[in-house]
Amino acid sequence: MKVYRDISLKAYNTFGIAVKTQRLVVMEDDDDVALAPILINRHSLVLGAGSDTVFTRDFDGTVVTFSNEKADGQTIKQSGNQLTVWAGMKMDDLVQWTLDHGLYGLENLSAIPGTVGAAVVQNVGAYGAEAKDTVVSVEVIDLYTGDIRTYTGEECRFGYRTSRFKEETAVRELVVYVTFALKDTYVPNLSYKALEGLPHESAQQMRDAITALRWTKLPRPEEHGSAGSFFKNPVVDETTYMRLKSEYPGMPEAHKVNARDYKLSAGWLIDKAGWKGKTMGRVGVWPENALVLYNLGGCTGDEVVALANAIQADVEQKFGIALSPEAIII
Ligand SMILES: Cc1cc2nc3c(=O)[nH]c(=O)nc-3n(C[C@H](O)[C@H](O)[C@H](O)COP(=O)(O)OP(=O)(O)OC[C@H]3O[C@@H](n4cnc5c(N)ncnc54)[C@H](O)[C@@H]3O)c2cc1C
C-alpha cells in the first residue's frame, strides 16, 4: 500500500482539476483491501482513474484508489472463458488483453478511459455494448463490516450508466474484483448504427476502428481535460418525444428503451440550443461533440459546474427537458 499526504489530485482526474487531498491511499493487493475498512470511513472517497469525476473543492479526508497492476502479479485470473480482474486495471488494457488471448465481447468498449472497478459502478457503454453484457459477478468488500460479498450480474442492478454501487450516497462497498464471461469465437456486434461500414473482419480491426472513430469526437486527454460525455441522454415518455419530433422534424430518431420511454440525444439538444463550441471562463463545449465539456487550461470545478448549469437551464427553457450530469461532481 502506498500512502501520500497533502497531495494534488490533478493527475488523478482526467479533467485535470488541481485540488488537493489530505491523504491518498493506493491499494496494491488483497492484504491492503483487507485493511480498507480500517482506513476508509464514510467521509472517504473511492477513485478509479477520475475520468468521470469533477472536483469542485479540496478533498478533506482520505481518497482511496487501486494500483493498475496487482502487486502479486494476479491482476487477471483466467478460468476458461471467464476472467476475474482486479478493480484497478485500466479497462482499455483489459480489452486489448482479451483480444491478445482470443477472448471476445469487450471490443466495442475500446478506448473508454478508467478502471475495471468503475466500469461496473458506472455500467460503461459505447457502440452498442455495455459492461453489464459480459459481467457475471462482482466481488466487493463491505467497508462497515469487513465482509466480502459477491453479487451476480443481476444483483448488480445495472441500468443506464448506473448500478447498485451508485445507490448509496456514502461509500459502503468497494468493488475489488469483476468477473467477465467472454466468448472464444468472434461475432462482431454491429448493432450500433455508426459502426456501419467500419472494418470489422477481426476483433482487433473492430477495436482499432472504434478507437479511431472515438478520437474524432472526443478531446484527447493529453491535450484537453474532460470527463467524456458530461450529460446523460435524457429518457422521456412517448408524448414528450412526439411533441419534440413535431416541433423539430430534423431531430435524430430516439432510441426506444421500453414500451413507453425513449432516449433522446442530449448532444443534439445542446447543439440545437447553440452551445457547441461555446466557452465560459476556462471551460468549453467541445466543437465536435456538444455532449463534452472540456478544460481550456487551468479550469476549476466551479467553472465546469457553472457552464453545466447554464446549459441545463437553457435546454430546459427551450425544450422542456431536464438534463442530468453523467459525471460525478464532488
Ligand atoms: C475522453 C473520455 C471518454 C469517455 N467515454 C465514455 C464512454 O464512451 N462510455 C462511458 O460509459 N463512459 C465514458 N467516459 C466516462 C468514464 O470513462 C467512465 O465512467 C469510467 O468508468 C470511469 O472510470 P474511472 O476509473 O475513471 O472512475 P472514477 O471517475 O474514478 O469513479 C467513477 C465512480 O466510480 C466509483 N468507483 C471507482 N472505483 C470504484 C471501486 N473500485 N469501488 C467502488 N466504487 C468505485 C467512484 O467513487 C465514482 O463514484 C469517458 C470519459 C472520458 C474522459
Ligand as a Chemical Component Dictionary entry (heavy atoms), coordinates in Angstrom:
data_LIG
# 
_chem_comp.id                   LIG 
_chem_comp.type                 NON-POLYMER 
_chem_comp.pdbx_formal_charge   0 
_chem_comp.three_letter_code    LIG 
# 
loop_
_chem_comp_atom.comp_id 
_chem_comp_atom.atom_id 
_chem_comp_atom.alt_atom_id 
_chem_comp_atom.type_symbol 
_chem_comp_atom.charge 
_chem_comp_atom.model_Cartn_x 
_chem_comp_atom.model_Cartn_y 
_chem_comp_atom.model_Cartn_z 
_chem_comp_atom.pdbx_ordinal 
LIG C1  C1  C 0 -12.466 11.075 -23.002 1  
LIG C2  C2  C 0 -13.488 10.263 -22.217 2  
LIG C3  C3  C 0 -14.354 9.410  -22.894 3  
LIG C4  C4  C 0 -15.312 8.660  -22.196 4  
LIG N1  N1  N 0 -16.142 7.822  -22.891 5  
LIG C5  C5  C 0 -17.049 7.070  -22.234 6  
LIG C6  C6  C 0 -17.909 6.169  -22.940 7  
LIG O1  O1  O 0 -17.837 6.022  -24.159 8  
LIG N2  N2  N 0 -18.805 5.449  -22.231 9  
LIG C7  C7  C 0 -18.911 5.555  -20.870 10 
LIG O2  O2  O 0 -19.749 4.865  -20.286 11 
LIG N3  N3  N 0 -18.102 6.394  -20.174 12 
LIG C8  C8  C 0 -17.188 7.147  -20.823 13 
LIG N4  N4  N 0 -16.377 8.011  -20.141 14 
LIG C9  C9  C 0 -16.540 8.128  -18.677 15 
LIG C10 C10 C 0 -15.559 7.246  -17.881 16 
LIG O3  O3  O 0 -14.532 6.766  -18.705 17 
LIG C11 C11 C 0 -16.273 6.050  -17.234 18 
LIG O4  O4  O 0 -17.339 6.460  -16.422 19 
LIG C12 C12 C 0 -15.299 5.212  -16.410 20 
LIG O5  O5  O 0 -15.913 4.021  -15.981 21 
LIG C13 C13 C 0 -14.797 5.953  -15.187 22 
LIG O6  O6  O 0 -13.728 5.193  -14.656 23 
LIG P1  P1  P 0 -12.762 5.801  -13.579 24 
LIG O7  O7  O 0 -11.950 4.688  -13.052 25 
LIG O8  O8  O 0 -12.049 6.959  -14.111 26 
LIG O9  O9  O 0 -13.853 6.240  -12.487 27 
LIG P2  P2  P 0 -13.831 7.455  -11.458 28 
LIG O10 O10 O 0 -14.212 8.722  -12.152 29 
LIG O11 O11 O 0 -12.575 7.460  -10.681 30 
LIG O12 O12 O 0 -15.024 6.986  -10.499 31 
LIG C14 C14 C 0 -16.343 6.903  -11.001 32 
LIG C15 C15 C 0 -17.254 6.432  -9.863  33 
LIG O13 O13 O 0 -16.970 5.096  -9.517  34 
LIG C16 C16 C 0 -16.636 4.978  -8.133  35 
LIG N5  N5  N 0 -15.592 3.956  -8.054  36 
LIG C17 C17 C 0 -14.436 3.908  -8.770  37 
LIG N6  N6  N 0 -13.783 2.767  -8.491  38 
LIG C18 C18 C 0 -14.521 2.103  -7.565  39 
LIG C19 C19 C 0 -14.371 0.882  -6.865  40 
LIG N7  N7  N 0 -13.328 0.074  -7.088  41 
LIG N8  N8  N 0 -15.333 0.518  -5.980  42 
LIG C20 C20 C 0 -16.400 1.299  -5.745  43 
LIG N9  N9  N 0 -16.604 2.479  -6.375  44 
LIG C21 C21 C 0 -15.675 2.866  -7.267  45 
LIG C22 C22 C 0 -16.157 6.359  -7.728  46 
LIG O14 O14 O 0 -16.343 6.553  -6.339  47 
LIG C23 C23 C 0 -17.073 7.226  -8.569  48 
LIG O15 O15 O 0 -18.341 7.331  -7.933  49 
LIG C24 C24 C 0 -15.404 8.770  -20.794 50 
LIG C25 C25 C 0 -14.522 9.619  -20.110 51 
LIG C26 C26 C 0 -13.563 10.355 -20.814 52 
LIG C27 C27 C 0 -12.623 11.247 -20.057 53 
# 
loop_
_chem_comp_bond.comp_id 
_chem_comp_bond.atom_id_1 
_chem_comp_bond.atom_id_2 
_chem_comp_bond.value_order 
_chem_comp_bond.pdbx_ordinal 
LIG C1  C2  SING 1  
LIG C2  C3  SING 2  
LIG C2  C26 DOUB 3  
LIG C3  C4  DOUB 4  
LIG C4  N1  SING 5  
LIG C4  C24 SING 6  
LIG N1  C5  DOUB 7  
LIG C5  C6  SING 8  
LIG C5  C8  SING 9  
LIG C6  O1  DOUB 10 
LIG C6  N2  SING 11 
LIG N2  C7  SING 12 
LIG C7  O2  DOUB 13 
LIG C7  N3  SING 14 
LIG N3  C8  DOUB 15 
LIG C8  N4  SING 16 
LIG N4  C9  SING 17 
LIG N4  C24 SING 18 
LIG C9  C10 SING 19 
LIG C10 O3  SING 20 
LIG C10 C11 SING 21 
LIG C11 O4  SING 22 
LIG C11 C12 SING 23 
LIG C12 O5  SING 24 
LIG C12 C13 SING 25 
LIG C13 O6  SING 26 
LIG O6  P1  SING 27 
LIG P1  O7  DOUB 28 
LIG P1  O8  SING 29 
LIG P1  O9  SING 30 
LIG O9  P2  SING 31 
LIG P2  O10 DOUB 32 
LIG P2  O11 SING 33 
LIG P2  O12 SING 34 
LIG O12 C14 SING 35 
LIG C14 C15 SING 36 
LIG C15 O13 SING 37 
LIG C15 C23 SING 38 
LIG O13 C16 SING 39 
LIG C16 N5  SING 40 
LIG C16 C22 SING 41 
LIG N5  C17 SING 42 
LIG N5  C21 SING 43 
LIG C17 N6  DOUB 44 
LIG N6  C18 SING 45 
LIG C18 C19 SING 46 
LIG C18 C21 DOUB 47 
LIG C19 N7  SING 48 
LIG C19 N8  DOUB 49 
LIG N8  C20 SING 50 
LIG C20 N9  DOUB 51 
LIG N9  C21 SING 52 
LIG C22 O14 SING 53 
LIG C22 C23 SING 54 
LIG C23 O15 SING 55 
LIG C24 C25 DOUB 56 
LIG C25 C26 SING 57 
LIG C26 C27 SING 58 
# 
